[in-house]
């Protein structure tokens, strides 16, 4: 390995979110600040809203509903 070409690694970096959550990790930066993390992101918290434009979800479900229902031959 070549000397003096790699950035300095900091093993105990605190990543701070705008919501107040702190995560410890390793990085080449001394400190990291983020606006959103997994504890406040809508996808991970279950508060995600699905925006349906022009009924695309209903059209998709109607088109593929025959593949989702179990066979009626039983």
DSSP file (Angstrom, degrees, kcal/mol; ACC not computed):
  #  RESIDUE AA STRUCTURE BP1 BP2  ACC     N-H-->O    O-->H-N    N-H-->O    O-->H-N    TCO  KAPPA ALPHA  PHI   PSI    X-CA   Y-CA   Z-CA
    1    1 A X              0   0    0      0, 0.0     2,-0.2     0, 0.0     0, 0.0   0.000 360.0 360.0 360.0 141.5    0.0    0.0    0.0
    2    2 A X    >   -     0   0    0      1,-0.1     3,-0.6     2,-0.0     4,-0.2  -0.514 360.0-118.9 -77.6 145.5    1.2    3.5   -0.8
    3    3 A X  T 3  S+     0   0    0      1,-0.2    -1,-0.1    -2,-0.2     0, 0.0  -0.556  84.1   8.4 -83.3 147.1    1.9    5.8    2.1
    4    4 A X  T 3  S+     0   0    0     -2,-0.2    -1,-0.2     1,-0.1    -2,-0.0   0.703  97.8  97.4  62.0  27.9    0.1    9.1    2.7
    5    5 A X    <   +     0   0    0     -3,-0.6     2,-0.3     2,-0.1    -1,-0.1   0.533  64.1  81.4-114.8 -12.3   -2.6    8.7    0.0
    6    6 A X  S    S-     0   0    0     -4,-0.2    -2,-0.1     1,-0.1     3,-0.1  -0.706  82.6-113.7 -95.6 144.0   -5.4    7.4    2.1
    7    7 A X        -     0   0    0     -2,-0.3     2,-0.3     1,-0.1    -2,-0.1  -0.359  41.8 -93.2 -70.3 156.6   -7.7    9.7    4.2
    8    8 A X        -     0   0    0     20,-0.2     2,-0.5     1,-0.1    -1,-0.1  -0.528  39.1-136.9 -73.3 133.6   -7.5    9.4    8.0
    9    9 A X        -     0   0    0     -2,-0.3     2,-0.6    -3,-0.1    19,-0.2  -0.792  10.0-158.5 -96.1 129.9  -10.1    7.0    9.4
   10   10 A X  E     -A   27   0A   0     17,-3.4    17,-2.3    -2,-0.5     3,-0.4  -0.931   2.7-167.0-107.0 111.7  -12.1    8.0   12.5
   11   11 A X  E    S+     0   0A   0     -2,-0.6     2,-0.5     1,-0.2    -1,-0.1   0.773  79.1  46.6 -73.7 -25.2  -13.5    4.8   14.2
   12   12 A X  E    S+     0   0A   0     15,-0.1     2,-0.4    14,-0.1    -1,-0.2  -0.662  71.5 156.8-121.2  77.1  -15.9    6.6   16.6
   13   13 A X  E     -A   25   0A   0     12,-3.4    12,-2.6    -2,-0.5     2,-0.6  -0.823  33.8-139.8-100.5 138.1  -17.8    9.2   14.6
   14   14 A X  E     -A   24   0A   0     16,-0.4    18,-1.3    -2,-0.4     2,-0.7  -0.876   9.4-155.2 -99.7 120.5  -21.2   10.4   15.9
   15   15 A X  E     -Ab  23  32A   0      8,-3.7     8,-2.4    -2,-0.6     2,-0.5  -0.855  14.4-160.1 -94.6 118.5  -23.8   10.9   13.1
   16   16 A X  E     -Ab  22  33A   0     16,-2.7    18,-2.8    -2,-0.7     2,-0.2  -0.863   2.0-156.1-107.3 131.5  -26.4   13.4   14.4
   17   17 A X  E >   - b   0  34A   0      4,-2.5     3,-1.3    -2,-0.5    18,-0.2  -0.636  29.0-116.5 -99.3 160.0  -29.8   13.8   12.9
   18   18 A X  T 3  S+     0   0    0     16,-0.8    17,-0.1     1,-0.3    18,-0.1   0.747 115.3  61.0 -66.2 -23.1  -32.1   16.8   13.0
   19   19 A X  T 3  S-     0   0    0      2,-0.1    -1,-0.3    16,-0.1    16,-0.1   0.600 123.1-103.3 -79.8 -10.5  -34.6   14.9   15.0
   20   20 A X  S <  S+     0   0    0     -3,-1.3     2,-0.2     1,-0.4    -2,-0.1   0.319  74.7 139.7 106.6  -7.2  -32.0   14.4   17.8
   21   21 A X        -     0   0    0     -5,-0.0    -4,-2.5     1,-0.0     2,-0.4  -0.477  35.9-157.4 -71.8 139.7  -31.1   10.7   17.1
   22   22 A X  E     -A   16   0A   0     -6,-0.2     2,-0.4    -2,-0.2    -6,-0.2  -0.983   9.0-174.1-122.8 129.0  -27.3    9.9   17.4
   23   23 A X  E     -A   15   0A   0     -8,-2.4    -8,-3.7    -2,-0.4     2,-0.4  -0.973  16.0-141.4-121.9 134.5  -25.8    6.9   15.6
   24   24 A X  E     +A   14   0A   0     -2,-0.4     2,-0.3   -10,-0.2   -10,-0.2  -0.828  38.0 138.9 -98.5 134.1  -22.1    5.9   16.1
   25   25 A X  E     -A   13   0A   0    -12,-2.6   -12,-3.4    -2,-0.4     2,-0.4  -0.898  49.5 -94.7-154.9 180.0  -20.2    4.7   13.1
   26   26 A X  E     +     0   0A   0     -2,-0.3     2,-0.3   -14,-0.2   -15,-0.2  -0.871  48.6 150.2-108.0 144.6  -16.8    4.9   11.5
   27   27 A X  E     -A   10   0A   0    -17,-2.3   -17,-3.4    -2,-0.4   -15,-0.1  -0.968  56.4-113.6-160.2 169.5  -16.0    7.4    8.7
   28   28 A X  S    S+     0   0    0     -2,-0.3     2,-0.3   -19,-0.2   -20,-0.2   0.515  97.8  79.0 -88.2  -7.4  -13.3    9.5    7.1
   29   29 A X  S    S-     0   0    0    -19,-0.1   -19,-0.2     1,-0.1    -2,-0.2  -0.759  79.4-136.3 -98.2 149.2  -15.1   12.6    8.4
   30   30 A X  S    S+     0   0    0     -2,-0.3   -16,-0.4     1,-0.2     2,-0.3   0.854  86.2   5.4 -74.6 -35.2  -14.8   13.7   12.0
   31   31 A X        -     0   0    0    -18,-0.1     2,-0.4     2,-0.0    -1,-0.2  -0.994  64.7-158.0-149.1 148.6  -18.5   14.5   12.4
   32   32 A X  E     -b   15   0A   0    -18,-1.3   -16,-2.7    -2,-0.3     2,-0.4  -0.992   3.2-169.3-131.3 133.9  -21.6   14.0   10.3
   33   33 A X  E     -b   16   0A   0     -2,-0.4     2,-0.3   -18,-0.2   -16,-0.2  -0.991  10.4-176.0-123.1 128.9  -24.9   15.8   10.4
   34   34 A X  E     -b   17   0A   0    -18,-2.8   -16,-0.8    -2,-0.4     3,-0.1  -0.849  27.6-140.2-121.9 159.2  -28.0   14.6    8.5
   35   35 A X  S    S+     0   0    0     -2,-0.3     2,-0.3     1,-0.2    -1,-0.1   0.771  87.4  20.6 -87.0 -28.8  -31.5   16.0    8.0
   36   36 A X        +     0   0    0    -18,-0.1    -1,-0.2   -19,-0.1     2,-0.2  -0.999  64.8 178.1-145.5 143.1  -33.3   12.7    8.2
   37   37 A X    >>  -     0   0    0     -2,-0.3     4,-1.6    -3,-0.1     3,-1.0  -0.704  49.0 -84.8-133.6-175.7  -32.5    9.2    9.5
   38   38 A X  T 34 S+     0   0    0      1,-0.2     6,-0.0    -2,-0.2    -2,-0.0   0.714 122.5  57.2 -70.1 -19.7  -34.2    5.8    9.9
   39   39 A X  T 34 S+     0   0    0      1,-0.1    -1,-0.2     6,-0.0    -3,-0.0   0.648 120.0  27.2 -85.9 -13.3  -35.9    6.8   13.1
   40   40 A X  T <4 S+     0   0    0     -3,-1.0     2,-0.2   -19,-0.0    -2,-0.2   0.446  90.5 111.6-124.0  -2.9  -37.7    9.8   11.6
   41   41 A X    >X  -     0   0    0     -4,-1.6     4,-1.9     1,-0.1     3,-0.6  -0.549  68.8-131.1 -73.4 134.6  -38.0    8.9    7.9
   42   42 A X  H 3>>S+     0   0    0     -2,-0.2     5,-1.1     1,-0.2     4,-1.0   0.809 103.9  57.8 -58.1 -32.3  -41.7    8.3    6.9
   43   43 A X  H 345S+     0   0    0      1,-0.2    -1,-0.2     4,-0.2     3,-0.2   0.912 113.1  38.3 -65.0 -41.5  -40.9    4.9    5.2
   44   44 A X  H <45S+     0   0    0     -3,-0.6    -2,-0.2     1,-0.2    -1,-0.2   0.747 116.0  51.6 -82.7 -24.6  -39.4    3.4    8.4
   45   45 A X  H  <5S-     0   0    0     -4,-1.9    -1,-0.2    -5,-0.0    -2,-0.2   0.589 108.5-118.7 -88.6 -10.3  -41.9    5.0   10.8
   46   46 A X  T  <5S+     0   0    0     -4,-1.0    -3,-0.2    -5,-0.2    -4,-0.1   0.588  86.0 110.5  85.2  10.6  -44.9    3.7    8.9
   47   47 A X      < +     0   0    0     -5,-1.1     2,-0.2    -6,-0.2    -4,-0.2   0.140  40.5 135.5-102.1  18.7  -46.3    7.2    8.3
   48   48 A X        -     0   0    0     -6,-0.9     2,-0.5    -5,-0.1    -7,-0.0  -0.467  44.2-147.9 -71.1 135.7  -45.6    7.1    4.5
   49   49 A X        -     0   0    0     -2,-0.2     2,-0.6     2,-0.0    -2,-0.1  -0.893   5.2-141.9-106.3 134.7  -48.4    8.4    2.3
   50   50 A X        -     0   0    0     -2,-0.5     2,-0.7     2,-0.0    -2,-0.0  -0.852  11.8-150.9 -97.5 120.7  -49.0    6.8   -1.1
   51   51 A X        -     0   0    0     -2,-0.6     2,-0.7     2,-0.0    -2,-0.0  -0.828   7.9-160.4 -95.8 118.3  -50.0    9.4   -3.7
   52   52 A X        -     0   0    0     -2,-0.7     2,-0.6     4,-0.1     3,-0.2  -0.876   4.5-163.8-102.1 115.7  -52.1    7.9   -6.4
   53   53 A X  S >  S-     0   0    0     -2,-0.7     3,-1.0     1,-0.2     4,-0.0  -0.888  71.0 -14.0-103.9 123.7  -52.2    9.9   -9.5
   54   54 A X  T 3  S-     0   0    0     -2,-0.6    -1,-0.2     1,-0.2    -2,-0.0   0.750 115.9 -70.9  62.2  29.2  -55.0    9.2  -12.1
   55   55 A X  T 3> S+     0   0    0     -3,-0.2     4,-2.1     1,-0.1    -1,-0.2   0.788  83.9 149.6  66.6  29.7  -56.0    5.9  -10.4
   56   56 A X  H <>  +     0   0    0     -3,-1.0     4,-2.3     1,-0.2     5,-0.2   0.863  69.2  52.6 -65.7 -36.3  -52.9    4.1  -11.5
   57   57 A X  H  > S+     0   0    0      2,-0.2     4,-2.7     1,-0.2    -1,-0.2   0.927 110.0  47.9 -66.8 -43.5  -52.9    1.8   -8.5
   58   58 A X  H  > S+     0   0    0      1,-0.2     4,-2.5     2,-0.2    -2,-0.2   0.903 111.9  50.0 -63.9 -40.5  -56.5    0.7   -9.1
   59   59 A X  H  X S+     0   0    0     -4,-2.1     4,-2.1     2,-0.2    -1,-0.2   0.899 111.8  48.5 -64.7 -39.6  -55.8    0.1  -12.8
   60   60 A X  H  X S+     0   0    0     -4,-2.3     4,-2.0     2,-0.2    -2,-0.2   0.937 112.9  47.0 -64.9 -46.2  -52.7   -2.0  -11.9
   61   61 A X  H  < S+     0   0    0     -4,-2.7     4,-0.5     1,-0.2    -2,-0.2   0.894 112.9  49.3 -63.4 -39.9  -54.7   -4.1   -9.3
   62   62 A X  H >< S+     0   0    0     -4,-2.5     3,-0.6     1,-0.2     4,-0.3   0.888 110.8  50.8 -66.3 -38.4  -57.6   -4.6  -11.7
   63   63 A X  H 3< S+     0   0    0     -4,-2.1     3,-0.3     1,-0.2    -1,-0.2   0.869 121.9  31.0 -67.0 -37.4  -55.2   -5.7  -14.4
   64   64 A X  T >X S+     0   0    0     -4,-2.0     3,-0.9     1,-0.2     4,-0.7   0.172  84.8 106.0-110.3  17.7  -53.4   -8.3  -12.3
   65   65 A X  H X> S+     0   0    0     -3,-0.6     4,-1.5    -4,-0.5     3,-0.6   0.812  73.8  63.0 -68.5 -27.5  -56.2   -9.4   -9.8
   66   66 A X  H 34 S+     0   0    0     -4,-0.3    -1,-0.2    -3,-0.3    -2,-0.1   0.764 102.3  50.9 -68.1 -22.8  -56.6  -12.7  -11.6
   67   67 A X  H <4 S+     0   0    0     -3,-0.9    -1,-0.2     1,-0.1    -2,-0.2   0.685 109.3  51.3 -84.0 -18.9  -53.0  -13.6  -10.6
   68   68 A X  H << S+     0   0    0     -4,-0.7    -2,-0.2    -3,-0.6     2,-0.2   0.783  93.2  80.8 -89.4 -29.6  -53.5  -12.7   -6.9
   69   69 A X  S  < S-     0   0    0     -4,-1.5     3,-0.1     1,-0.1     2,-0.0  -0.524  86.5-110.5 -80.9 145.6  -56.7  -14.7   -6.3
   70   70 A X        -     0   0    0     -2,-0.2    -1,-0.1     1,-0.1    -2,-0.1  -0.351  44.5 -88.2 -70.3 154.9  -56.3  -18.5   -5.5
   71   71 A X        -     0   0    0      1,-0.1     3,-0.5     2,-0.0    -1,-0.1  -0.338  27.7-144.2 -64.8 145.9  -57.6  -20.9   -8.2
   72   72 A X  S    S+     0   0    0      1,-0.2    -1,-0.1     2,-0.1    -2,-0.0   0.202  77.7  95.3 -96.6  15.0  -61.3  -21.9   -7.8
   73   73 A X              0   0    0      1,-0.2    -1,-0.2     0, 0.0    -2,-0.0   0.563 360.0 360.0 -81.2  -8.5  -60.9  -25.5   -9.0
   74   74 A X              0   0    0     -3,-0.5    -1,-0.2     0, 0.0    -2,-0.1   0.476 360.0 360.0 -76.6 360.0  -60.7  -26.8   -5.4
